């Protein structure tokens, strides 16, 4: 897999991102962004990436999970995910079912995958810490 240059938006254009919050046994999967990444280097993030032209956000998050961690997600549920970057539109999805075991299939993007207790997420350097309240609420509701 080759490294793809970041997509720079046209003036006034927005970038759409679809991201998955995978939850298993009360733990949340995060990826550590490679220190060489242009955007949000050396930080933890949820799995996902750009929504491609003609693609719906739920299709993008499914594709990104296949590409990045080799899992096929089932029934991604939308969750609120607002970011403090005016050019980004973030589409968040809670994922509690998938086929396959997550592996780091994109080492040029992420140098680590790790499961965390939700209470430990506040101690991490996150790419988008402003998303944490809505993510933690979604995880809490999923735990039922």
RODO-2510 file (C-alpha; in nm, 4 decimals, decimal comma):
residues 144
     n   res          X          Y          Z
     1     x     0,0000     0,0000     0,0000
     2     x     0,1447     0,3385    -0,0923
     3     x     0,1315     0,6513     0,1157
     4     x    -0,1282     0,8902    -0,0204
     5     x    -0,0713     1,2640     0,0002
     6     x    -0,3287     1,4455     0,2141
     7     x    -0,6180     1,5973     0,0250
     8     x    -0,6175     1,9708     0,0464
     9     x    -0,9643     2,1257     0,0255
    10     x    -1,0578     2,3892    -0,2271
    11     x    -1,1093     2,7301    -0,0749
    12     x    -1,4339     2,7056     0,1199
    13     x    -1,4629     2,3282     0,0652
    14     x    -1,5270     2,0904     0,3525
    15     x    -1,3633     1,7567     0,4196
    16     x    -1,5957     1,4745     0,5234
    17     x    -1,4563     1,2115     0,7591
    18     x    -1,6312     0,8918     0,8690
    19     x    -1,5021     0,7330     1,1871
    20     x    -1,5851     0,4171     1,3811
    21     x    -1,5924     0,3774     1,7568
    22     x    -1,5444     0,0013     1,7950
    23     x    -1,6531    -0,1327     2,1344
    24     x    -1,5946    -0,4849     2,2630
    25     x    -1,6338    -0,6119     2,6193
    26     x    -1,6599    -0,2543     2,7438
    27     x    -1,3326    -0,1514     2,5777
    28     x    -1,2841     0,0998     2,2950
    29     x    -1,0387     0,0497     2,0061
    30     x    -0,8147     0,3402     1,9110
    31     x    -0,5343     0,3769     1,6607
    32     x    -0,2196     0,5752     1,7293
    33     x    -0,1535     0,8050     1,4347
    34     x     0,1982     0,7662     1,3006
    35     x     0,4282     1,0536     1,4109
    36     x     0,5040     1,1216     1,0425
    37     x     0,1403     1,1995     0,9564
    38     x     0,0704     1,5528     0,8409
    39     x    -0,2653     1,5794     1,0179
    40     x    -0,2836     1,5098     1,3918
    41     x     0,0498     1,3238     1,4188
    42     x     0,1433     1,1223     1,7278
    43     x    -0,2110     1,1200     1,8668
    44     x    -0,4820     0,8606     1,9249
    45     x    -0,7928     0,8500     1,7074
    46     x    -1,0868     0,6331     1,6181
    47     x    -1,0641     0,4334     1,2955
    48     x    -1,1832     0,5900     0,9742
    49     x    -1,1007     0,8337     0,7023
    50     x    -1,2225     1,0420     0,4122
    51     x    -1,5655     0,9983     0,2583
    52     x    -1,4921     0,9559    -0,1118
    53     x    -1,6984     1,1300    -0,3857
    54     x    -2,0243     0,9420    -0,4420
    55     x    -1,9874     0,7501    -0,1147
    56     x    -2,2206     0,7745     0,1847
    57     x    -2,0640     0,8113     0,5317
    58     x    -2,1722     0,4627     0,6470
    59     x    -2,0179     0,3162     0,3298
    60     x    -1,6954     0,5082     0,3929
    61     x    -1,6637     0,3879     0,7516
    62     x    -1,7192     0,0271     0,6412
    63     x    -1,4554     0,0638     0,3671
    64     x    -1,2067     0,2291     0,6017
    65     x    -1,2490    -0,0465     0,8629
    66     x    -1,1815    -0,3096     0,5941
    67     x    -0,8757    -0,1212     0,4693
    68     x    -0,7250    -0,0164     0,8025
    69     x    -0,8040    -0,3037     1,0396
    70     x    -0,9396    -0,5847     0,8160
    71     x    -1,2826    -0,6149     0,9768
    72     x    -1,6280    -0,6077     0,8200
    73     x    -1,8505    -0,3999     1,0430
    74     x    -2,2187    -0,4744     1,0975
    75     x    -2,4883    -0,2137     1,1598
    76     x    -2,2828     0,1008     1,2327
    77     x    -2,5008     0,3337     1,4411
    78     x    -2,4590     0,7099     1,3892
    79     x    -2,3418     0,9115     1,6878
    80     x    -2,2911     1,2856     1,7246
    81     x    -1,9318     1,3849     1,6658
    82     x    -1,8559     1,7556     1,6375
    83     x    -1,4985     1,8741     1,5834
    84     x    -1,3349     2,2129     1,6350
    85     x    -1,1958     2,2256     1,2807
    86     x    -1,4176     2,4420     1,0565
    87     x    -1,3264     2,2522     0,7369
    88     x    -1,4069     1,9064     0,8783
    89     x    -1,7445     1,7367     0,8919
    90     x    -1,7150     1,4314     1,1159
    91     x    -1,9577     1,1408     1,0803
    92     x    -1,9236     0,9157     1,3834
    93     x    -2,0509     0,5586     1,4100
    94     x    -2,0746     0,3269     1,7075
    95     x    -1,9800    -0,0272     1,6083
    96     x    -2,0399    -0,3196     1,8431
    97     x    -2,0465    -0,6060     1,5902
    98     x    -1,8013    -0,7027     1,3188
    99     x    -1,6434    -1,0014     1,1502
   100     x    -1,2703    -1,0549     1,1844
   101     x    -1,0098    -0,9609     1,4414
   102     x    -0,8745    -0,6044     1,4186
   103     x    -0,5141    -0,5852     1,2975
   104     x    -0,3071    -0,2864     1,1928
   105     x    -0,3299    -0,3201     0,8143
   106     x    -0,2182     0,0414     0,7570
   107     x     0,1160     0,0778     0,9380
   108     x     0,2013     0,3867     0,7334
   109     x    -0,1003     0,5557     0,8952
   110     x    -0,1001     0,4016     1,2450
   111     x     0,1858     0,2644     1,4511
   112     x    -0,0334     0,1023     1,7187
   113     x    -0,3845    -0,0306     1,7818
   114     x    -0,4973    -0,0642     2,1395
   115     x    -0,8116    -0,1335     2,3433
   116     x    -0,8846     0,1165     2,6225
   117     x    -1,1287     0,1423     2,9088
   118     x    -1,3528     0,4422     2,8389
   119     x    -1,2366     0,6076     3,1625
   120     x    -0,8766     0,6056     3,0332
   121     x    -0,9559     0,7987     2,7146
   122     x    -0,9428     1,1338     2,8943
   123     x    -0,5727     1,0751     2,9712
   124     x    -0,4737     1,0277     2,6061
   125     x    -0,3521     1,2790     2,3498
   126     x    -0,6498     1,2539     2,1139
   127     x    -0,6688     1,3875     1,7595
   128     x    -1,0131     1,5311     1,8403
   129     x    -1,0627     1,5502     2,2193
   130     x    -1,3785     1,7560     2,1686
   131     x    -1,5553     1,4397     2,0441
   132     x    -1,4978     1,2570     2,3717
   133     x    -1,8194     1,3534     2,5595
   134     x    -2,0474     1,2246     2,2811
   135     x    -1,8320     0,9129     2,2319
   136     x    -1,8369     0,8284     2,6030
   137     x    -2,2140     0,8763     2,6140
   138     x    -2,2616     0,6457     2,3146
   139     x    -2,0360     0,3828     2,4735
   140     x    -2,2273     0,4121     2,8037
   141     x    -2,5628     0,3652     2,6283
   142     x    -2,4267     0,0693     2,4293
   143     x    -2,3160    -0,0973     2,7530
   144     x    -2,6792    -0,0647     2,8605
***
